[in-house]
């Protein structure tokens, strides 16, 4: 086999390897992104549950708390204001927890990017040798 034939064969093998490597890296990116999106979906679900819990509890507890405060001597208006303030505070805390959970999730596929950089370095080194 001539020198050109060997070079063409080597280049073909490298290109096939590179194509396979790129396909595998793309699969890794998809898998990593799916995992991160699942974590984000869980955080959104937690926020949704928090909102539903606050709204459901508001109807039951608000009336009971207002009645209790009225029995303790507050006027109905002040009692309702105190109860509403408590619910707003609870909702704010739950929202802060959910938002903190969402902020902690980075959607950047950092592991796959590191692997791609390593692969690029390896390819570059193999061509320089």
Secondary structure, 3 states (H helix, E strand, C coil): CCHHHHHHHHHHHHHHHHHHHHHHHHHHHHHHHHHHHHHHHHHHHHHHHHHHHHHHHHHHHHHHHHHHHHHCCCCHHHHHHHHHHHHHHHHHHHHHHHHHHHHCCCCCCHHHHHHHHHHHHHHHHHHHC
